[in-house]
Amino acid sequence: MLIQLTLLKNSVAIITDQVVTILSFMLIGITIYGLLKSFGRSIGLFFWFNIILLANLWILMGALTGWEYIKELLHIKNLFGG
């Protein structure tokens, strides 16, 4: 039973990582597309929309590194039986 729960927890973590990775790459793609489009047209509302997307991208990257840090802490805690 414990092994099944561990496998389930690991698979959920892998799926979550994949979803977050896909979303971050989608956000990068949207940002690059938007920047190219805004340079092709007049810089207006779309330019500020891209600035917001870039800010979200930085926040997401920070959340990803924070998530990795939390996972490492949990892994170390599990190693010592806590």
URGI-V558710 format. One record per pair of residues at least 6 apart in sequence whose ideal C-beta (glycine too) atoms are under 6 Angstrom apart, sorted by the first residue. I is the first residue (numbers start at 1). J is the second residue. Records with the same first field share a line. If there is no record, write none. Layout:
I: J  J
This chain:
24: 60
27: 57
31: 53  54  57
34: 50
35: 50
38: 46  47  50
